[in-house]
């Protein structure tokens, strides 16, 4: 095979050299591979024996054993370990590890385990950990501390770090300003590729360890383009950055909600995006790893909200917090159940004269509730992903109405026949079928109209939709069936 011709525009150290064919990898490569292979591969949540070993070390106050067991674990695995422990076990484990605790654990741990960690970890150690974290991670940690501890940690930081973090904390929670990292690479467009590569190889502490895009800025530090790092590495040194940049970069406003940021990343398939302030100056960057976490958190939040619970109701949360959080929505649901019972009470005389009504009426309400929940779940998710808006609302409503009518008619015919055969009363079967059809249609409409209305009013459809939809289907179902029976059967 002919030897590859070297690029005359690239210096020797810009050429990637590979070992000749058949020659084994360098010793450094072998050593790195061995180090990767040596790392423990286990699911902390599932390895009962490993967890018992750690708990035994905590119980015996054996610091050396505890450190040896977890020193090769990833920070996320240590966080998982903390989350499966009881509170006293966590405190003992935290005290045993002391300053040997990986700083990244601070951003991985959640729930009650996070509360215990932040409470029992000295503020001096938190300050040291914050200096080792990326800006966005440091902002997250400080945002989780109470005011007094936050001020103490901030006072321990270097002036530059403190100013940057305080500015990020001034932005709204769950905004791009809280999510972004200030560690980025920005160069002028008149720089050559060679200058840029030399800059990236320099010992400048402002250059981040990991990055995907290089931002091109004008003299006022406003972004005018971006260049993928891979394109820089493939281009000859004399070429200017302005010649190879993408001059229409996707930018995010610093006050934008993180859900909007995640939507842009998903829609435009971004790896990173610059964050700009009100003056359109580049102030930070949001990367895809942060957005993946946001997408997961937002999806989880919507799922929990549909069931009337919040993120504070997880399996690792404090008992009192879980109880208080769930009681609120259970109390609201009690009120809606009473409302449905009031409707039934209006027809108590009717029910006394025909017991079959009491047997059949829960079916009407239940089927309407199920149909409404199906439509509502699809609508809430579509609103969250911006697939459903005022632009296409009418088309979606018509589609849901048609689907509800077809399903309702089919189920009404079947259930009406069942009621006729069951009780030997054709009139009862007919009214049962009509009530079923009415409630199914109402359920389909309310399942899409309620989330749209709440979203239009500025409320979160995921939180309040289920209460309204369930109430509507219960009330309409009972009223339609019992009302028709009172009019035509008795």
Secondary structure as the mmCIF struct_conf table of DSSP 4:
data_model
#
loop_
_struct_conf.conf_type_id
_struct_conf.id
_struct_conf.beg_label_comp_id
_struct_conf.beg_label_asym_id
_struct_conf.beg_label_seq_id
_struct_conf.end_label_comp_id
_struct_conf.end_label_asym_id
_struct_conf.end_label_seq_id
HELX_LH_PP_P HELX_LH_PP_P1 UNK A 2 UNK A 7
TURN_TY1_P TURN_TY1_P1 UNK A 8 UNK A 9
BEND BEND1 UNK A 10 UNK A 10
HELX_RH_3T_P HELX_RH_3T_P1 UNK A 12 UNK A 14
BEND BEND2 UNK A 15 UNK A 15
HELX_LH_PP_P HELX_LH_PP_P2 UNK A 19 UNK A 20
TURN_TY1_P TURN_TY1_P2 UNK A 21 UNK A 22
HELX_LH_PP_P HELX_LH_PP_P3 UNK A 23 UNK A 26
HELX_RH_AL_P HELX_RH_AL_P1 UNK A 27 UNK A 38
BEND BEND3 UNK A 39 UNK A 39
TURN_TY1_P TURN_TY1_P3 UNK A 44 UNK A 46
HELX_RH_AL_P HELX_RH_AL_P2 UNK A 48 UNK A 59
TURN_TY1_P TURN_TY1_P4 UNK A 60 UNK A 61
HELX_RH_AL_P HELX_RH_AL_P3 UNK A 63 UNK A 70
TURN_TY1_P TURN_TY1_P5 UNK A 71 UNK A 72
BEND BEND4 UNK A 73 UNK A 73
HELX_RH_AL_P HELX_RH_AL_P4 UNK A 75 UNK A 84
BEND BEND5 UNK A 85 UNK A 85
HELX_RH_AL_P HELX_RH_AL_P5 UNK A 87 UNK A 97
HELX_RH_3T_P HELX_RH_3T_P2 UNK A 98 UNK A 100
BEND BEND6 UNK A 101 UNK A 101
TURN_TY1_P TURN_TY1_P6 UNK A 103 UNK A 104
HELX_RH_AL_P HELX_RH_AL_P6 UNK A 105 UNK A 108
HELX_RH_AL_P HELX_RH_AL_P7 UNK A 111 UNK A 120
BEND BEND7 UNK A 121 UNK A 121
HELX_RH_AL_P HELX_RH_AL_P8 UNK A 123 UNK A 132
BEND BEND8 UNK A 133 UNK A 133
HELX_RH_AL_P HELX_RH_AL_P9 UNK A 135 UNK A 144
BEND BEND9 UNK A 145 UNK A 145
HELX_RH_AL_P HELX_RH_AL_P10 UNK A 147 UNK A 156
BEND BEND10 UNK A 157 UNK A 157
HELX_RH_AL_P HELX_RH_AL_P11 UNK A 159 UNK A 169
TURN_TY1_P TURN_TY1_P7 UNK A 170 UNK A 170
BEND BEND11 UNK A 171 UNK A 171
HELX_LH_PP_P HELX_LH_PP_P4 UNK A 172 UNK A 172
TURN_TY1_P TURN_TY1_P8 UNK A 173 UNK A 174
STRN STRN1 UNK A 175 UNK A 175
HELX_RH_AL_P HELX_RH_AL_P12 UNK A 176 UNK A 179
STRN STRN2 UNK A 181 UNK A 181
BEND BEND12 UNK A 182 UNK A 182
STRN STRN3 UNK A 186 UNK A 188
TURN_TY1_P TURN_TY1_P9 UNK A 189 UNK A 190
BEND BEND13 UNK A 191 UNK A 191
STRN STRN4 UNK A 192 UNK A 192
HELX_RH_AL_P HELX_RH_AL_P13 UNK A 193 UNK A 201
BEND BEND14 UNK A 202 UNK A 202
TURN_TY1_P TURN_TY1_P10 UNK A 205 UNK A 206
BEND BEND15 UNK A 207 UNK A 207
BEND BEND16 UNK A 209 UNK A 210
BEND BEND17 UNK A 212 UNK A 212
STRN STRN5 UNK A 213 UNK A 217
TURN_TY1_P TURN_TY1_P11 UNK A 219 UNK A 220
BEND BEND18 UNK A 221 UNK A 221
STRN STRN6 UNK A 223 UNK A 228
HELX_RH_AL_P HELX_RH_AL_P14 UNK A 229 UNK A 234
BEND BEND19 UNK A 235 UNK A 235
TURN_TY1_P TURN_TY1_P12 UNK A 237 UNK A 238
BEND BEND20 UNK A 239 UNK A 239
STRN STRN7 UNK A 240 UNK A 240
HELX_RH_AL_P HELX_RH_AL_P15 UNK A 241 UNK A 244
BEND BEND21 UNK A 245 UNK A 245
STRN STRN8 UNK A 246 UNK A 246
BEND BEND22 UNK A 247 UNK A 248
STRN STRN9 UNK A 251 UNK A 253
TURN_TY1_P TURN_TY1_P13 UNK A 254 UNK A 255
BEND BEND23 UNK A 256 UNK A 256
STRN STRN10 UNK A 257 UNK A 257
HELX_RH_AL_P HELX_RH_AL_P16 UNK A 258 UNK A 268
TURN_TY1_P TURN_TY1_P14 UNK A 269 UNK A 269
BEND BEND24 UNK A 271 UNK A 271
STRN STRN11 UNK A 272 UNK A 276
TURN_TY1_P TURN_TY1_P15 UNK A 278 UNK A 279
STRN STRN12 UNK A 282 UNK A 287
HELX_RH_AL_P HELX_RH_AL_P17 UNK A 288 UNK A 306
TURN_TY1_P TURN_TY1_P16 UNK A 307 UNK A 308
HELX_RH_3T_P HELX_RH_3T_P3 UNK A 311 UNK A 313
BEND BEND25 UNK A 314 UNK A 314
TURN_TY1_P TURN_TY1_P17 UNK A 315 UNK A 316
BEND BEND26 UNK A 317 UNK A 317
HELX_RH_AL_P HELX_RH_AL_P18 UNK A 319 UNK A 345
TURN_TY1_P TURN_TY1_P18 UNK A 346 UNK A 347
HELX_RH_AL_P HELX_RH_AL_P19 UNK A 348 UNK A 353
HELX_RH_AL_P HELX_RH_AL_P20 UNK A 355 UNK A 384
TURN_TY1_P TURN_TY1_P19 UNK A 385 UNK A 386
BEND BEND27 UNK A 387 UNK A 389
TURN_TY1_P TURN_TY1_P20 UNK A 390 UNK A 392
HELX_RH_AL_P HELX_RH_AL_P21 UNK A 393 UNK A 423
BEND BEND28 UNK A 424 UNK A 424
HELX_RH_AL_P HELX_RH_AL_P22 UNK A 426 UNK A 456
TURN_TY1_P TURN_TY1_P21 UNK A 457 UNK A 458
BEND BEND29 UNK A 459 UNK A 459
HELX_RH_AL_P HELX_RH_AL_P23 UNK A 461 UNK A 488
TURN_TY1_P TURN_TY1_P22 UNK A 489 UNK A 489
#
